[in-house]
Amino acid sequence: MNKGSNVSRRAFLSTSAAAATASLASTSLAEEKPKGAAKTPQTVLTETYKSAGGHDVTTDAVYAGEDSGSSCYPIYQGTTNRGAYTRGSNPTINSVEVKIKQLEGAEFGIATACGMAAISQTLLTFLKPGSRMVLNRNVYIGTEKLVDGPLKRLGVESQRINMANLDELQAVLKKKTDIVYFEVQSNPALDVVDVKAASALAHGAGAMVIVDNTWLTPYLIQPLALGADIVLHSATKYMMGHGCGLCGIVCGPKTLMKRVESSRSVFGGIMAPMNAFLLHQGLKTLPMRMERHCANAMRIAQFLETHPMVKKVHYPGLASDPGHAAASKQVRGFGGMIGLEMNKGAQLVRRVKLCRPWTSLGDVQTLVTNYTHNAAWGIPANYIRMSVGIEDPDDIIADLKQALAKR
Ligand SMILES: Cc1ncc(COP(=O)(O)O)c(C=O)c1O
């Protein structure tokens, strides 16, 4: 490896942006995790992670749910297998459910057709006419449409606030609330929610906490260990990792999850067996990919922070980011997602040649997308969301440089 592209666990575990850059330039993948790294500030996950077999999350990503005699769990494609109808239960789907519940440190996990199937089936399980939901001001657009469309028609009231500001949360919880819903680092503006503090406030007010952990994955944070009641994902993104299929997951305590599982069987949004097979393969390398996404994102964020065409970089790994303090105490790494407020005239999305101008995220490629300004929901003008991939960071930077060059 050359061009300063090596990524080390030391770089990943370090809180310091400068240390991350230095490590990137000088260390190798073969380097051992430093002794005592588990005591650094980002080790919430290491300290709270509980595996049934007493293993680390990286080991469970490889072995949990697998068939001990096969290198890949087989695909049970039939509508009926071992006497069970696939809309309710299927051996391949069940095997990946064991892996995901183990990774999230949950009692029970279910696999859904996609992230939106996870979100809609979960919310429809717990909300009823007259229920009230509090959400972060910016959330994934599909969730926003679900809340403002079908849920509103069913008589569910919602209120959106800046949940990075816990005083705002406390204030709106004076009104009886059933569900507090947020993404740990929000899509697309990267508001950072303090999971432990927000969950405590919600519980104090009698509300259930549902967290979308798509952007960080259980390798970087385990919301259930920090107080959330339910954690869900678009596993289409980092968990699948290679842009090869849609899938979702929901995890939590058995009492709640049995109700979501029953909704899944009536709404029908279960994961396809083939996608469960692909998700197993993606999850096996999730820890390594997340380390690389984090290290690359830090490097790209630092580069863009000094670029004249960039007004502001949103990345919780940067000391300048308003979410840095909240993120530092709860994550193992800051993730691969960056937001960019561009100066007028920047045409980055149209001009990238290596990176892809696509709306998805969490893939191995670097993806860039334009966003529409919405001051009320905290989405700045000239905003671009970047999902930093696992390529050589110097190659990503070279592409960004040419895309942002004056012409
Ligand atoms: C945070 C978040 N949650 C949920 C979803 C929906 O996932 P899916 O496309 O798998 O339905 C997305 C999609 O981009 C997302 O970014």
The ligand as an SDF file (V2000), in Angstrom:
LIG
                    3D

 16 16  0  0  0  0  0  0  0  0999 V2000
  -31.2970    6.8120    7.9980 C   0  0  0  0  0  0  0  0  0  0  0  0
  -32.1170    6.0240    7.0080 C   0  0  0  0  0  0  0  0  0  0  0  0
  -33.1280    5.2670    7.4640 N   0  0  0  0  0  0  0  0  0  0  0  0
  -33.8960    4.5530    6.6300 C   0  0  0  0  0  0  0  0  0  0  0  0
  -33.6860    4.5710    5.2570 C   0  0  0  0  0  0  0  0  0  0  0  0
  -34.5870    3.7690    4.3430 C   0  0  0  0  0  0  0  0  0  0  0  0
  -33.9480    2.6010    3.9470 O   0  0  0  0  0  0  0  0  0  0  0  0
  -34.3610    1.6810    2.6930 P   0  0  0  0  0  0  0  0  0  0  0  0
  -33.9810    2.4210    1.4630 O   0  0  0  0  0  0  0  0  0  0  0  0
  -33.5920    0.4110    2.9130 O   0  0  0  0  0  0  0  0  0  0  0  0
  -35.8430    1.4650    2.7760 O   0  0  0  0  0  0  0  0  0  0  0  0
  -32.6320    5.3250    4.7500 C   0  0  0  0  0  0  0  0  0  0  0  0
  -32.3790    5.3640    3.3020 C   0  0  0  0  0  0  0  0  0  0  0  0
  -31.5490    6.0990    2.8030 O   0  0  0  0  0  0  0  0  0  0  0  0
  -31.8300    6.0760    5.6490 C   0  0  0  0  0  0  0  0  0  0  0  0
  -30.8060    6.8410    5.2320 O   0  0  0  0  0  0  0  0  0  0  0  0
  1  2  1  0
  2  3  1  0
  2 15  2  0
  3  4  2  0
  4  5  1  0
  5  6  1  0
  5 12  2  0
  6  7  1  0
  7  8  1  0
  8  9  2  0
  8 10  1  0
  8 11  1  0
 12 13  1  0
 12 15  1  0
 13 14  2  0
 15 16  1  0
M  END
$$$$
